[in-house]
Amino acid sequence: MTRYAEIKYRIVTPFQRHVGNPILRRLPIQTVLETTGRTSGLPRRTPVGGRRVGDAFWLVSEYGERSQYVRNILADPQVRVRIRGRWHTGTAHLLPDDDPRARLRTLPRMNSAAVRALGGGLLTVRVDLAD
């Protein structure tokens, strides 16, 4: 990660964790990814931007494997995604060979712009939905 990306990470992450995420995950229209905490075993809910395409939900992690939810996926890929107020179970897959910038062009514009502007070390995630 470049020095600039590291500075962005140190500034943005605490704001998201303590201000942005607690507010956003309560909004019924916000898409939320629920993982299982890798050490606590408790559900961890993170607001995300992405898009459902068929039986898959696609998103791009703005900090790749540094994102807490990505670390949780590495420990347990079974997740839930709340899309338009409805929960779906699925299995998450990290796709390091996918081009995350190209993927962002297929996802919602506002979130994609924020991920490009604030992120560093982008990583594509696909959730194969079971229902």
DSSP file (Angstrom, degrees, kcal/mol; ACC not computed):
  #  RESIDUE AA STRUCTURE BP1 BP2  ACC     N-H-->O    O-->H-N    N-H-->O    O-->H-N    TCO  KAPPA ALPHA  PHI   PSI    X-CA   Y-CA   Z-CA
    1    1 A M              0   0    0      0, 0.0   119,-0.0     0, 0.0     5,-0.0   0.000 360.0 360.0 360.0 135.6    0.0    0.0    0.0
    2    2 A T     >  -     0   0    0      1,-0.1     4,-2.3     4,-0.0     5,-0.2  -0.224 360.0-108.9 -70.6 164.6    1.4    3.4   -0.9
    3    3 A R  H  > S+     0   0    0      1,-0.2     4,-2.1     2,-0.2     5,-0.2   0.900 121.1  51.6 -61.0 -41.1    2.0    6.1    1.7
    4    4 A Y  H  > S+     0   0    0      1,-0.2     4,-2.3     2,-0.2    -1,-0.2   0.914 110.0  48.6 -62.5 -43.6   -0.9    8.1    0.4
    5    5 A A  H  > S+     0   0    0      1,-0.2     4,-2.4     2,-0.2    -1,-0.2   0.877 109.7  53.1 -64.5 -37.4   -3.2    5.0    0.7
    6    6 A E  H  X S+     0   0    0     -4,-2.3     4,-2.3     2,-0.2    -1,-0.2   0.901 108.5  49.3 -64.7 -41.3   -2.0    4.4    4.2
    7    7 A I  H  X S+     0   0    0     -4,-2.1     4,-1.5     2,-0.2     5,-0.2   0.929 111.3  49.3 -63.4 -45.6   -2.8    7.9    5.3
    8    8 A K  H  X S+     0   0    0     -4,-2.3     4,-3.2     1,-0.2     5,-0.4   0.926 110.4  51.8 -58.7 -44.4   -6.3    7.6    3.8
    9    9 A Y  H  X S+     0   0    0     -4,-2.4     4,-2.0     1,-0.2    -2,-0.2   0.917 109.0  49.5 -58.7 -45.7   -6.8    4.3    5.6
   10   10 A R  H  < S+     0   0    0     -4,-2.3    -1,-0.2     1,-0.2    -2,-0.2   0.765 119.0  38.7 -68.6 -25.3   -5.8    5.8    9.0
   11   11 A I  H  X S+     0   0    0     -4,-1.5     4,-0.9    -3,-0.3    -2,-0.2   0.897 120.8  40.3 -88.0 -47.7   -8.2    8.7    8.5
   12   12 A V  H  X S+     0   0    0     -4,-3.2     4,-2.7    -5,-0.2     5,-0.2   0.895 105.6  62.4 -73.2 -42.4  -11.2    7.1    6.9
   13   13 A T  H  X S+     0   0    0     -4,-2.0     4,-2.8    -5,-0.4     5,-0.2   0.903 103.6  45.9 -58.3 -49.3  -11.3    3.8    8.8
   14   14 A P  H  > S+     0   0    0      0, 0.0     4,-2.3     0, 0.0     5,-0.3   0.898 113.9  50.7 -62.0 -37.1  -12.0    5.2   12.3
   15   15 A F  H  X>S+     0   0    0     -4,-0.9     4,-2.5     2,-0.2     5,-1.8   0.943 113.5  44.6 -63.3 -46.9  -14.7    7.6   10.9
   16   16 A Q  I  <>S+     0   0    0     -4,-2.7     5,-3.0     3,-0.2    -1,-0.2   0.933 115.4  47.9 -61.9 -45.5  -16.4    4.7    9.1
   17   17 A R  I  <5S+     0   0    0     -4,-2.8    -1,-0.2    -5,-0.2    -2,-0.2   0.876 124.9  27.2 -64.9 -39.3  -16.2    2.4   12.2
   18   18 A H  I  <5S+     0   0    0     -4,-2.3    -1,-0.2    -5,-0.2    -2,-0.2   0.671 136.9  12.7-103.0 -18.6  -17.5    4.9   14.7
   19   19 A V  I  X5S+     0   0    0     -4,-2.5     4,-1.3    -5,-0.3    -3,-0.2   0.702 123.6  39.3-121.7 -63.9  -19.7    7.3   12.8
   20   20 A G  I  ><S+     0   0    0     -5,-1.8     4,-2.8     1,-0.2     3,-0.3   0.941 114.8  46.4 -63.2 -54.1  -20.7    6.3    9.3
   21   21 A N  H  ><S+     0   0    0     -5,-3.0     4,-2.6     1,-0.2     5,-0.2   0.905 108.7  53.7 -62.0 -45.0  -21.3    2.5    9.7
   22   22 A P  H  4 S+     0   0    0      0, 0.0     4,-0.3     0, 0.0    -1,-0.2   0.864 116.4  40.7 -59.2 -33.1  -23.4    2.7   12.8
   23   23 A I  H >X S+     0   0    0     -4,-1.3     3,-1.1    -3,-0.3     4,-0.5   0.948 116.9  46.7 -76.4 -50.6  -25.7    5.2   11.1
   24   24 A L  H >< S+     0   0    0     -4,-2.8     3,-1.5     1,-0.2     6,-0.3   0.872 104.3  59.1 -62.9 -40.4  -25.9    3.5    7.7
   25   25 A R  T 3< S+     0   0    0     -4,-2.6    -1,-0.2     1,-0.3    -2,-0.1   0.688 101.9  57.1 -67.9 -14.1  -26.4    0.0    8.8
   26   26 A R  T <4 S+     0   0    0     -3,-1.1    -1,-0.3    -4,-0.3    -2,-0.2   0.638  82.1 100.1 -86.3 -16.0  -29.7    1.1   10.6
   27   27 A L  S X< S-     0   0    0     -3,-1.5     3,-1.3    -4,-0.5    -4,-0.0  -0.573  71.1-142.8 -73.0 126.0  -31.2    2.5    7.4
   28   28 A P  T 3  S+     0   0    0      0, 0.0    57,-0.3     0, 0.0    -1,-0.2   0.765  98.8  51.3 -63.4 -24.4  -33.6    0.0    6.0
   29   29 A I  T 3  S+     0   0    0     55,-0.1    55,-0.3    56,-0.1     2,-0.2   0.602  87.5 103.4 -87.8 -10.3  -32.7    0.7    2.4
   30   30 A Q  S <  S-     0   0    0     -3,-1.3     2,-0.3    -6,-0.3    55,-0.2  -0.525  75.0-124.0 -75.1 134.3  -28.9    0.3    3.0
   31   31 A T        -     0   0    0     17,-0.4    17,-2.4    -2,-0.2     2,-0.4  -0.632  33.4-166.4 -74.5 133.8  -27.3   -2.9    1.7
   32   32 A V  E     -AB  47  82A   0     50,-1.4    50,-2.9    -2,-0.3     2,-0.5  -0.980  15.9-150.5-129.7 135.6  -25.6   -4.7    4.6
   33   33 A L  E     -AB  46  81A   0     13,-3.1    13,-2.7    -2,-0.4     2,-0.6  -0.920  13.4-159.6-103.3 125.9  -23.1   -7.5    4.7
   34   34 A E  E     +AB  45  80A   0     46,-3.4    46,-2.0    -2,-0.5     2,-0.2  -0.934  16.7 169.9-109.9 120.0  -23.2   -9.7    7.8
   35   35 A T  E     -A   44   0A   0      9,-2.6     9,-3.0    -2,-0.6     2,-0.5  -0.671  37.6-106.2-114.3 173.0  -20.1  -11.8    8.6
   36   36 A T  E     -A   43   0A   0     40,-0.4    40,-0.1    42,-0.3    39,-0.1  -0.915  40.6-110.0-102.5 126.7  -19.2  -13.8   11.7
   37   37 A G     >  -     0   0    0      5,-3.4     4,-1.6    -2,-0.5    32,-0.1  -0.309  21.7-138.6 -56.5 130.4  -16.5  -12.2   13.8
   38   38 A R  T  4 S+     0   0    0      1,-0.2    -1,-0.2     2,-0.2    -2,-0.0   0.752  97.7  21.4 -69.4 -24.8  -13.3  -14.2   13.5
   39   39 A T  T  4 S+     0   0    0      3,-0.1    -1,-0.2     0, 0.0    -2,-0.1   0.742 131.2  39.8-109.0 -35.5  -12.4  -14.0   17.2
   40   40 A S  T  4 S-     0   0    0      2,-0.1    -2,-0.2     1,-0.0    -3,-0.0   0.801  86.9-140.9 -84.4 -29.4  -15.7  -13.2   18.9
   41   41 A G     <  +     0   0    0     -4,-1.6    -3,-0.1     1,-0.3     3,-0.0   0.515  59.2 130.7  77.5   4.5  -18.0  -15.4   16.8
   42   42 A L        -     0   0    0      1,-0.1    -5,-3.4    -6,-0.1    -1,-0.3  -0.556  69.0 -93.9 -90.0 154.2  -20.6  -12.6   16.9
   43   43 A P  E     -A   36   0A   0      0, 0.0     2,-0.5     0, 0.0    -7,-0.2  -0.463  38.4-161.6 -66.0 136.5  -22.5  -11.3   13.9
   44   44 A R  E     -A   35   0A   0     -9,-3.0    -9,-2.6    -2,-0.2     2,-0.5  -0.986   2.1-158.5-123.2 121.7  -20.7   -8.2   12.4
   45   45 A R  E     +A   34   0A   0     -2,-0.5   -11,-0.2   -11,-0.2   -20,-0.1  -0.883  11.1 180.0-109.8 126.8  -22.8   -6.0   10.1
   46   46 A T  E     -A   33   0A   0    -13,-2.7   -13,-3.1    -2,-0.5     2,-0.2  -0.985  27.8-126.2-126.5 124.4  -21.1   -3.7    7.6
   47   47 A P  E     +A   32   0A   0      0, 0.0     2,-0.3     0, 0.0   -15,-0.3  -0.504  40.3 175.4 -66.2 135.2  -22.9   -1.3    5.2
   48   48 A V        -     0   0    0    -17,-2.4   -17,-0.4    -2,-0.2     2,-0.4  -0.913  28.9-133.0-136.6 163.3  -21.7   -2.0    1.6
   49   49 A G        +     0   0    0     -2,-0.3    11,-0.5    11,-0.2     2,-0.3  -0.956  49.6 112.1-114.7 140.1  -22.4   -0.9   -1.9
   50   50 A G  E     -C   59   0A   0     -2,-0.4     2,-0.3     9,-0.2     9,-0.2  -0.948  51.2-104.8-177.8-165.0  -22.8   -3.4   -4.6
   51   51 A R  E     -C   58   0A   0      7,-1.9     7,-2.8    -2,-0.3     2,-0.5  -0.993  17.2-128.0-150.9 138.7  -25.2   -5.0   -6.9
   52   52 A R  E     -C   57   0A   0     -2,-0.3     2,-0.4     5,-0.2     5,-0.3  -0.750  24.0-177.6 -84.5 131.4  -27.1   -8.3   -7.2
   53   53 A V  E >   -C   56   0A   0      3,-3.2     3,-1.3    -2,-0.5     2,-0.3  -0.924  62.0 -53.7-130.1 104.5  -26.6  -10.0  -10.6
   54   54 A G  T 3  S-     0   0    0     -2,-0.4    -2,-0.0     1,-0.2     0, 0.0  -0.496 123.0 -14.7  65.2-125.3  -28.7  -13.2  -10.8
   55   55 A D  T 3  S+     0   0    0     -2,-0.3    74,-2.8    -3,-0.1     2,-0.4   0.080 125.1  79.7 -98.1  22.4  -27.8  -15.4   -7.9
   56   56 A A  E <   -CD  53 128A   0     -3,-1.3    -3,-3.2    72,-0.2     2,-0.5  -0.967  62.0-150.7-130.6 146.7  -24.6  -13.4   -7.0
   57   57 A F  E     -CD  52 127A   0     70,-2.5    70,-3.0    -2,-0.4     2,-0.4  -0.979  19.5-158.7-115.0 127.1  -24.0  -10.2   -5.1
   58   58 A W  E     +CD  51 126A   0     -7,-2.8    -7,-1.9    -2,-0.5     2,-0.3  -0.849  19.7 155.4-109.6 139.6  -20.9   -8.2   -6.2
   59   59 A L  E     -CD  50 125A   0     66,-2.3    66,-3.0    -2,-0.4     2,-0.5  -0.963  32.8-130.4-150.8 166.7  -19.0   -5.6   -4.2
   60   60 A V  E     - D   0 124A   0    -11,-0.5     2,-0.4    -2,-0.3    64,-0.2  -0.988  18.2-137.8-124.8 123.9  -15.5   -4.1   -4.0
   61   61 A S  E >   - D   0 123A   0     62,-3.2    62,-1.6    -2,-0.5     3,-0.8  -0.659   9.2-147.6 -78.3 127.8  -13.7   -3.8   -0.7
   62   62 A E  T 3  S+     0   0    0     -2,-0.4    58,-2.5     1,-0.2    -1,-0.1   0.729  95.9  30.6 -73.4 -19.7  -12.0   -0.5   -0.5
   63   63 A Y  T >  S-     0   0    0      1,-0.3     3,-2.3    56,-0.2     4,-0.2   0.133  94.4-148.6-123.7  20.7   -9.0   -1.8    1.6
   64   64 A G  G X  S-     0   0    0     -3,-0.8     3,-1.7     1,-0.3    -1,-0.3  -0.177  75.4  -2.0  54.1-134.1   -8.8   -5.4    0.4
   65   65 A E  G 3  S+     0   0    0      1,-0.3    -1,-0.3    56,-0.1    57,-0.1   0.506 126.2  70.1 -72.2  -3.4   -7.6   -7.8    3.0
   66   66 A R  G <  S+     0   0    0     -3,-2.3    -1,-0.3    55,-0.2    -2,-0.2   0.685  75.8 100.8 -82.2 -18.9   -7.2   -5.0    5.5
   67   67 A S  S <> S-     0   0    0     -3,-1.7     4,-2.0    -4,-0.2     3,-0.3  -0.458  76.7-134.9 -66.9 135.8  -11.0   -4.6    5.7
   68   68 A Q  H  > S+     0   0    0      1,-0.2     4,-2.3     2,-0.2     5,-0.2   0.886 104.5  53.5 -60.9 -39.8  -12.3   -6.3    8.8
   69   69 A Y  H  > S+     0   0    0      1,-0.2     4,-2.0     2,-0.2    -1,-0.2   0.845 107.3  51.8 -67.9 -30.0  -15.2   -7.9    7.0
   70   70 A V  H  > S+     0   0    0     -3,-0.3     4,-2.2    -6,-0.3    -1,-0.2   0.899 108.7  50.7 -69.6 -39.9  -12.7   -9.4    4.5
   71   71 A R  H  X S+     0   0    0     -4,-2.0     4,-1.4     1,-0.2    -2,-0.2   0.894 110.2  50.3 -62.1 -39.2  -10.7  -10.9    7.3
   72   72 A N  H  X S+     0   0    0     -4,-2.3     4,-2.4     1,-0.2    -2,-0.2   0.893 108.2  52.5 -65.1 -39.4  -13.9  -12.3    8.7
   73   73 A I  H  < S+     0   0    0     -4,-2.0    -2,-0.2     1,-0.2    -1,-0.2   0.897 104.9  55.6 -62.7 -40.5  -14.7  -13.8    5.3
   74   74 A L  H  < S+     0   0    0     -4,-2.2    -1,-0.2     1,-0.2    -2,-0.2   0.871 113.0  42.1 -59.4 -36.1  -11.3  -15.5    5.2
   75   75 A A  H  < S+     0   0    0     -4,-1.4    -2,-0.2     1,-0.3    -1,-0.2   0.838 138.5   4.4 -79.2 -34.4  -12.1  -17.1    8.6
   76   76 A D     <  -     0   0    0     -4,-2.4   -40,-0.4   -40,-0.1    -1,-0.3  -0.803  59.4-167.2-154.3 105.1  -15.7  -18.1    7.6
   77   77 A P        +     0   0    0      0, 0.0    15,-3.0     0, 0.0     2,-0.5   0.538  58.4 107.9 -76.8  -4.8  -17.1  -17.4    4.2
   78   78 A Q  E     + E   0  91A   0     13,-0.2   -42,-0.3    -5,-0.1     2,-0.2  -0.635  49.7 157.5 -75.0 121.1  -20.7  -18.0    5.2
   79   79 A V  E     - E   0  90A   0     11,-2.7    11,-2.3    -2,-0.5     2,-0.3  -0.782  37.0-133.9-134.8 173.7  -22.4  -14.6    5.2
   80   80 A R  E     -BE  34  89A   0    -46,-2.0   -46,-3.4    -2,-0.2     2,-0.4  -0.975  14.8-159.1-129.0 149.0  -25.8  -12.9    4.9
   81   81 A V  E     -BE  33  88A   0      7,-2.7     7,-2.0    -2,-0.3     2,-0.7  -0.997   9.3-147.3-129.2 128.5  -26.6   -9.9    2.8
   82   82 A R  E     +BE  32  87A   0    -50,-2.9   -50,-1.4    -2,-0.4     2,-0.5  -0.865  23.2 177.9 -95.7 114.2  -29.5   -7.5    3.3
   83   83 A I  E >   - E   0  86A   0      3,-2.7     3,-1.8    -2,-0.7   -52,-0.1  -0.975  69.5 -16.6-120.6 121.1  -30.7   -6.3    0.0
   84   84 A R  T 3  S-     0   0    0     -2,-0.5    -1,-0.2   -55,-0.3   -55,-0.1   0.874 130.1 -50.9  51.4  41.8  -33.7   -4.0   -0.1
   85   85 A G  T 3  S+     0   0    0    -57,-0.3     2,-0.4   -55,-0.2    -1,-0.3   0.412 117.1 107.2  84.0  -2.2  -34.7   -5.0    3.4
   86   86 A R  E <   -E   83   0A   0     -3,-1.8    -3,-2.7     2,-0.0     2,-0.3  -0.929  63.6-132.2-116.1 134.4  -34.6   -8.8    2.8
   87   87 A W  E     -E   82   0A   0     -2,-0.4     2,-0.4    -5,-0.2    -5,-0.2  -0.637  21.6-173.3 -85.5 138.0  -31.8  -11.0    4.2
   88   88 A H  E     -E   81   0A   0     -7,-2.0    -7,-2.7    -2,-0.3     2,-0.2  -0.993  15.8-138.7-128.5 135.5  -30.1  -13.6    1.9
   89   89 A T  E     +E   80   0A   0     -2,-0.4    41,-2.9    -9,-0.2    42,-0.8  -0.613  37.5 142.1 -89.0 155.8  -27.6  -16.3    3.0
   90   90 A G  E     -EF  79 129A   0    -11,-2.3   -11,-2.7    39,-0.3     2,-0.5  -0.986  48.2 -97.2-172.6-180.0  -24.6  -17.0    0.8
   91   91 A T  E     -EF  78 128A   0     37,-2.0    37,-2.8    -2,-0.3     2,-0.3  -0.980  35.0-140.3-119.5 125.4  -21.0  -17.9    0.5
   92   92 A A  E     - F   0 127A   0    -15,-3.0     2,-0.4    -2,-0.5    35,-0.2  -0.628  14.3-167.0 -89.5 142.7  -18.4  -15.1   -0.1
   93   93 A H  E     - F   0 126A   0     33,-2.8    33,-2.6    -2,-0.3     2,-0.4  -0.997  14.9-140.6-130.0 128.8  -15.5  -15.5   -2.4
   94   94 A L  E     - F   0 125A   0     -2,-0.4    31,-0.2    31,-0.2     3,-0.1  -0.758  14.8-163.0 -87.1 132.9  -12.5  -13.1   -2.6
   95   95 A L  E >   + F   0 124A   0     29,-2.9     3,-1.5    -2,-0.4    29,-0.6  -0.680  20.2 166.4-121.8  77.1  -11.5  -12.6   -6.2
   96   96 A P  T 3  S+     0   0    0      0, 0.0    -1,-0.1     0, 0.0    29,-0.0   0.721  78.5  57.8 -64.5 -20.0   -7.9  -11.1   -6.3
   97   97 A D  T 3  S+     0   0    0     -3,-0.1     2,-0.2     2,-0.1    -2,-0.0   0.581  87.0  94.6 -86.9  -9.4   -7.7  -11.9  -10.1
   98   98 A D  S <  S-     0   0    0     -3,-1.5    26,-0.3    26,-0.1     3,-0.1  -0.527  86.1-114.8 -78.0 149.5  -10.7   -9.8  -10.9
   99   99 A D     >  -     0   0    0     -2,-0.2     4,-2.4     1,-0.2     5,-0.2  -0.758  27.3-166.2 -85.7 104.2  -10.1   -6.1  -12.0
  100  100 A P  H  > S+     0   0    0      0, 0.0     4,-2.3     0, 0.0    -1,-0.2   0.831  85.0  53.9 -65.4 -31.6  -11.8   -4.2   -9.1
  101  101 A R  H  > S+     0   0    0      2,-0.2     4,-1.0     1,-0.2    -2,-0.1   0.916 111.4  45.0 -68.5 -41.5  -11.7   -0.9  -11.0
  102  102 A A  H  4 S+     0   0    0      1,-0.2     3,-0.5     2,-0.2     4,-0.4   0.899 112.3  53.1 -65.4 -39.4  -13.5   -2.4  -14.0
  103  103 A R  H >< S+     0   0    0     -4,-2.4     3,-1.8     1,-0.2     4,-0.4   0.892 101.7  59.1 -62.4 -40.3  -15.9   -4.1  -11.5
  104  104 A L  H >< S+     0   0    0     -4,-2.3     3,-1.2     1,-0.3    -1,-0.2   0.817  95.4  63.8 -59.9 -30.1  -16.7   -0.7   -9.9
  105  105 A R  T 3< S+     0   0    0     -4,-1.0    -1,-0.3    -3,-0.5    -2,-0.2   0.701 103.4  48.6 -67.2 -17.5  -17.9    0.5  -13.3
  106  106 A T  T <  S+     0   0    0     -3,-1.8    -1,-0.2    -4,-0.4    -2,-0.2   0.463 103.6  75.9 -97.8  -3.6  -20.7   -2.1  -13.1
  107  107 A L  S <  S-     0   0    0     -3,-1.2   -56,-0.1    -4,-0.4   -48,-0.1  -0.540 103.2 -57.5-104.9 170.1  -21.8   -1.2   -9.6
  108  108 A P     >  -     0   0    0      0, 0.0     4,-2.4     0, 0.0     5,-0.2  -0.183  50.5-132.8 -51.7 133.8  -23.8    1.7   -8.2
  109  109 A R  H  > S+     0   0    0      1,-0.2     4,-2.6     2,-0.2     5,-0.2   0.880  97.0  50.4 -59.9 -48.1  -22.1    5.0   -9.2
  110  110 A M  H  > S+     0   0    0      1,-0.2     4,-1.9     2,-0.2    -1,-0.2   0.944 115.7  41.5 -62.1 -49.0  -22.1    6.9   -5.8
  111  111 A N  H  > S+     0   0    0      1,-0.2     4,-2.7     2,-0.2    -1,-0.2   0.914 114.0  53.3 -63.9 -42.1  -20.7    4.1   -3.8
  112  112 A S  H  X S+     0   0    0     -4,-2.4     4,-2.5     1,-0.2    -1,-0.2   0.893 107.6  51.1 -61.1 -39.8  -18.2    3.2   -6.6
  113  113 A A  H  X S+     0   0    0     -4,-2.6     4,-2.4     2,-0.2    -1,-0.2   0.909 111.4  47.9 -63.3 -41.7  -17.0    6.8   -6.6
  114  114 A A  H  X S+     0   0    0     -4,-1.9     4,-2.9    -5,-0.2     5,-0.4   0.912 111.2  50.1 -65.8 -42.3  -16.4    6.8   -2.9
  115  115 A V  H  X S+     0   0    0     -4,-2.7     4,-2.2     1,-0.2    -2,-0.2   0.920 113.1  46.4 -62.8 -43.6  -14.6    3.5   -3.0
  116  116 A R  H  < S+     0   0    0     -4,-2.5    -2,-0.2    -5,-0.2    -1,-0.2   0.916 117.3  43.9 -63.8 -42.2  -12.3    4.8   -5.7
  117  117 A A  H  < S+     0   0    0     -4,-2.4    -2,-0.2    -5,-0.2    -1,-0.2   0.887 126.5  27.9 -72.2 -39.4  -11.7    8.1   -3.9
  118  118 A L  H  < S+     0   0    0     -4,-2.9    -3,-0.2    -5,-0.2    -2,-0.2   0.689 105.4  86.6 -97.9 -20.4  -11.1    6.7   -0.4
  119  119 A G     <  -     0   0    0     -4,-2.2     2,-0.3    -5,-0.4   -56,-0.2  -0.254  42.7-178.2 -88.6 168.7   -9.8    3.2   -1.0
  120  120 A G  S    S+     0   0    0    -58,-2.5    -3,-0.0     1,-0.1    -4,-0.0  -0.906  72.5  27.6-157.9 134.1   -6.4    1.6   -1.6
  121  121 A G  S    S-     0   0    0     -2,-0.3   -55,-0.2     1,-0.1   -56,-0.1   0.923  83.0-157.1  77.1  46.0   -5.8   -2.0   -2.3
  122  122 A L        -     0   0    0    -59,-0.2     2,-0.3   -58,-0.1   -60,-0.2  -0.190  12.1-171.5 -60.8 147.3   -9.2   -2.7   -3.8
  123  123 A L  E     -D   61   0A   0    -62,-1.6   -62,-3.2   -59,-0.1     2,-0.3  -0.982  18.9-130.6-145.2 128.5  -10.5   -6.3   -3.8
  124  124 A T  E     -DF  60  95A   0    -29,-0.6   -29,-2.9    -2,-0.3     2,-0.4  -0.586  22.2-167.4 -79.0 138.2  -13.5   -7.8   -5.6
  125  125 A V  E     -DF  59  94A   0    -66,-3.0   -66,-2.3    -2,-0.3     2,-0.4  -0.994   4.0-167.1-126.7 132.5  -15.9   -9.9   -3.5
  126  126 A R  E     -DF  58  93A   0    -33,-2.6   -33,-2.8    -2,-0.4     2,-0.6  -0.980   5.1-159.5-118.3 131.3  -18.6  -12.1   -4.9
  127  127 A V  E     -DF  57  92A   0    -70,-3.0   -70,-2.5    -2,-0.4     2,-0.8  -0.947  10.4-147.8-109.7 116.9  -21.3  -13.6   -2.7
  128  128 A D  E     -DF  56  91A   0    -37,-2.8   -37,-2.0    -2,-0.6     2,-0.3  -0.757  22.8-139.7 -82.3 114.5  -23.1  -16.6   -4.2
  129  129 A L  E     - F   0  90A   0    -74,-2.8   -39,-0.3    -2,-0.8   -49,-0.0  -0.564  16.0-162.5 -83.5 137.3  -26.6  -16.4   -2.8
  130  130 A A              0   0    0    -41,-2.9   -40,-0.2    -2,-0.3    -1,-0.1   0.723 360.0 360.0 -88.9 -24.4  -28.3  -19.5   -1.6
  131  131 A D              0   0    0    -42,-0.8   -41,-0.1   -76,-0.0    -1,-0.1   0.358 360.0 360.0-136.1 360.0  -31.9  -18.0   -1.6
